Amino acid sequence: MTTIREQLIQELDQTPDFVVQEVLDFLLFIKVRLKHKIQEEPITESEETTSLPSFLQFIEEISAQVPKEEWEKLPKDLSKNVDHYLYGAPKNEE
């Protein structure tokens, strides 16, 4: 009988690399989320609205996994011209 892990590996072997990358990203996301969930005490309803710092911490952890040379490849005006880089809209030169 095939285990779930073996079945996943078989599926990954037959999957295009770009999909495998998405699956890996999702798996890493879930692992970090579970790690935080285990470390945290139960959150009361009033504390749920103040969960932003832990979200920012999660983003920092994910960002730290990206090599510095990859960050340097991003355009310096990406935040200002995101529509240009994603959809080809005219560049904002302000």
Backbone as CSV, one residue per row, in Angstrom:
resi,resn,N_x,N_y,N_z,CA_x,CA_y,CA_z,C_x,C_y,C_z
1,MET,0.848,-1.180,0.000,0.000,0.000,0.000,0.897,1.248,0.000
2,THR,0.560,2.198,-0.816,1.324,3.424,-0.948,0.941,4.414,0.151
3,THR,1.965,4.978,0.803,1.689,5.981,1.825,1.379,7.318,1.149
4,ILE,0.841,8.234,1.921,0.527,9.566,1.395,1.803,10.257,0.928
5,ARG,2.876,10.115,1.689,4.163,10.727,1.336,4.665,10.188,-0.012
6,GLU,4.583,8.877,-0.186,5.017,8.265,-1.446,4.140,8.717,-2.609
7,GLN,2.852,8.831,-2.364,1.933,9.287,-3.406,2.249,10.725,-3.802
8,LEU,2.542,11.569,-2.809,2.901,12.960,-3.092,4.180,13.022,-3.921
9,ILE,5.170,12.230,-3.556,6.434,12.214,-4.300,6.203,11.762,-5.738
10,GLN,5.367,10.752,-5.936,5.046,10.293,-7.289,4.388,11.406,-8.102
11,GLU,3.460,12.120,-7.489,2.786,13.217,-8.181,3.766,14.338,-8.513
12,LEU,4.646,14.649,-7.567,5.628,15.709,-7.802,6.567,15.363,-8.950
13,ASP,6.917,14.082,-9.075,7.789,13.649,-10.164,7.158,13.877,-11.535
14,GLN,5.836,13.944,-11.585,5.118,14.101,-12.851,4.563,15.516,-13.034
15,THR,5.016,16.449,-12.215,4.459,17.797,-12.209,5.490,18.794,-12.727
16,PRO,5.052,19.786,-13.512,5.998,20.810,-14.003,6.647,21.574,-12.847
17,ASP,7.871,22.042,-13.079,8.646,22.715,-12.030,7.936,23.926,-11.435
18,PHE,7.232,24.705,-12.262,6.583,25.902,-11.724,5.473,25.540,-10.734
19,VAL,4.828,24.405,-10.933,3.801,23.954,-9.988,4.470,23.409,-8.724
20,VAL,5.567,22.691,-8.895,6.316,22.172,-7.745,6.775,23.333,-6.870
21,GLN,7.208,24.441,-7.482,7.631,25.620,-6.717,6.476,26.169,-5.893
22,GLU,5.281,26.227,-6.475,4.100,26.700,-5.749,3.783,25.777,-4.569
23,VAL,3.886,24.474,-4.799,3.621,23.509,-3.737,4.645,23.670,-2.613
24,LEU,5.913,23.851,-2.979,6.955,24.057,-1.970,6.690,25.324,-1.167
25,ASP,6.349,26.413,-1.849,6.041,27.664,-1.152,4.890,27.474,-0.165
26,PHE,3.867,26.773,-0.610,2.711,26.528,0.266,3.105,25.669,1.462
27,LEU,3.904,24.631,1.228,4.351,23.764,2.320,5.164,24.551,3.342
28,LEU,6.071,25.403,2.881,6.867,26.228,3.795,5.975,27.177,4.590
29,PHE,4.977,27.742,3.925,4.025,28.623,4.587,3.299,27.880,5.713
30,ILE,2.815,26.688,5.412,2.084,25.895,6.405,2.998,25.520,7.572
31,LYS,4.243,25.157,7.294,5.170,24.785,8.363,5.438,25.959,9.300
32,VAL,5.650,27.144,8.736,5.883,28.329,9.565,4.637,28.638,10.380
33,ARG,3.487,28.547,9.749,2.229,28.826,10.439,1.998,27.853,11.600
34,LEU,2.273,26.589,11.374,2.116,25.592,12.437,3.122,25.829,13.559
35,LYS,4.330,26.201,13.202,5.352,26.484,14.212,4.891,27.618,15.123
36,HIS,4.332,28.667,14.520,3.843,29.796,15.315,2.624,29.398,16.147
37,LYS,1.781,28.585,15.570,0.574,28.163,16.290,0.937,27.346,17.516
38,ILE,1.934,26.495,17.397,2.364,25.672,18.530,2.997,26.535,19.606
39,GLN,3.768,27.548,19.199,4.475,28.392,20.159,3.554,29.370,20.880
40,GLU,2.473,29.764,20.230,1.577,30.762,20.815,0.556,30.102,21.724
41,GLU,0.133,30.851,22.713,-0.968,30.403,23.547,-2.259,30.721,22.813
42,PRO,-3.356,30.089,23.205,-4.632,30.398,22.543,-4.934,31.893,22.581
43,ILE,-5.420,32.394,21.463,-5.707,33.823,21.330,-7.162,34.075,21.659
44,THR,-7.397,35.058,22.511,-8.772,35.430,22.805,-9.297,36.287,21.664
45,GLU,-10.598,36.460,21.621,-11.214,37.213,20.536,-10.700,38.653,20.471
46,SER,-10.473,39.296,21.602,-9.989,40.679,21.599,-8.546,40.765,21.124
47,GLU,-7.761,39.690,21.306,-6.375,39.689,20.854,-6.255,39.404,19.365
48,GLU,-7.285,38.807,18.757,-7.236,38.477,17.334,-7.027,39.714,16.480
49,THR,-7.581,40.831,16.864,-7.448,42.044,16.064,-6.044,42.621,16.130
50,THR,-5.238,42.192,17.086,-3.876,42.697,17.198,-2.855,41.692,16.679
51,SER,-3.245,40.813,15.755,-2.338,39.793,15.245,-1.438,40.307,14.122
52,LEU,-1.481,41.577,13.803,-0.675,42.119,12.721,0.818,41.947,12.941
53,PRO,1.353,42.197,14.135,2.803,41.995,14.295,3.258,40.579,13.967
54,SER,2.478,39.558,14.336,2.894,38.204,14.003,2.842,37.976,12.492
55,PHE,1.920,38.614,11.791,1.876,38.521,10.336,3.121,39.174,9.745
56,LEU,3.487,40.341,10.252,4.685,41.010,9.762,5.932,40.175,10.046
57,GLN,5.950,39.538,11.182,7.067,38.662,11.512,7.132,37.495,10.523
58,PHE,5.983,36.959,10.168,5.920,35.886,9.175,6.485,36.362,7.840
59,ILE,6.108,37.567,7.416,6.616,38.120,6.158,8.129,38.286,6.227
60,GLU,8.638,38.761,7.361,10.083,38.917,7.525,10.795,37.573,7.436
61,GLU,10.212,36.529,8.002,10.824,35.203,7.945,10.873,34.687,6.512
62,ILE,9.793,34.888,5.779,9.770,34.459,4.381,10.771,35.290,3.574
63,SER,10.803,36.598,3.796,11.724,37.479,3.080,13.172,37.110,3.354
64,ALA,13.462,36.672,4.550,14.833,36.311,4.911,15.318,35.085,4.138
65,GLN,14.411,34.303,3.602,14.783,33.112,2.843,15.205,33.451,1.414
66,VAL,14.914,34.673,0.972,15.268,35.089,-0.390,16.692,35.639,-0.364
67,PRO,17.578,35.109,-1.203,18.959,35.602,-1.215,19.029,37.085,-1.590
68,LYS,20.032,37.769,-1.044,20.197,39.211,-1.278,20.310,39.539,-2.760
69,GLU,21.017,38.707,-3.503,21.186,38.984,-4.936,19.865,38.925,-5.697
70,GLU,18.898,38.158,-5.201,17.580,38.128,-5.837,16.823,39.417,-5.553
71,TRP,16.930,39.945,-4.325,16.280,41.219,-3.992,16.851,42.336,-4.865
72,GLU,18.165,42.271,-5.146,18.817,43.318,-5.936,18.363,43.318,-7.397
73,LYS,17.805,42.219,-7.857,17.316,42.139,-9.239,16.000,42.895,-9.433
74,LEU,15.287,43.182,-8.343,14.009,43.890,-8.453,14.242,45.340,-8.864
75,PRO,13.374,45.893,-9.704,13.507,47.303,-10.081,13.361,48.201,-8.862
76,LYS,14.135,49.273,-8.831,14.108,50.196,-7.686,12.760,50.918,-7.572
77,ASP,12.046,51.046,-8.690,10.761,51.751,-8.680,9.573,50.780,-8.737
78,LEU,9.767,49.558,-8.266,8.726,48.538,-8.358,7.433,48.955,-7.665
79,SER,7.524,49.493,-6.464,6.297,49.843,-5.743,5.533,50.958,-6.450
80,LYS,6.261,51.855,-7.078,5.618,52.982,-7.766,5.064,52.555,-9.129
81,ASN,5.714,51.601,-9.772,5.335,51.213,-11.136,4.947,49.737,-11.243
82,VAL,4.311,49.210,-10.214,3.941,47.797,-10.225,3.038,47.462,-11.415
83,ASP,2.115,48.355,-11.787,1.236,48.100,-12.934,2.032,48.044,-14.240
84,HIS,3.075,48.823,-14.320,3.931,48.791,-15.521,4.615,47.429,-15.630
85,TYR,5.191,46.950,-14.510,5.936,45.701,-14.545,5.031,44.479,-14.666
86,LEU,3.821,44.558,-14.147,2.914,43.411,-14.227,2.087,43.401,-15.509
87,TYR,1.595,44.577,-15.918,0.616,44.629,-17.004,1.044,45.473,-18.195
88,GLY,2.206,46.117,-18.133,2.669,46.931,-19.241,2.066,48.320,-19.303
89,ALA,1.460,48.765,-18.220,0.892,50.122,-18.191,2.045,51.146,-18.337
90,PRO,1.733,52.369,-18.751,2.783,53.376,-18.857,3.467,53.577,-17.504
91,LYS,4.781,53.814,-17.561,5.558,54.021,-16.350,5.256,55.380,-15.738
92,ASN,5.182,55.410,-14.407,5.003,56.652,-13.682,6.390,57.216,-13.395
93,GLU,6.739,58.328,-13.990,8.092,58.888,-13.871,8.205,59.952,-12.784
94,GLU,7.177,60.166,-12.002,7.204,61.227,-10.970,8.190,60.933,-9.904
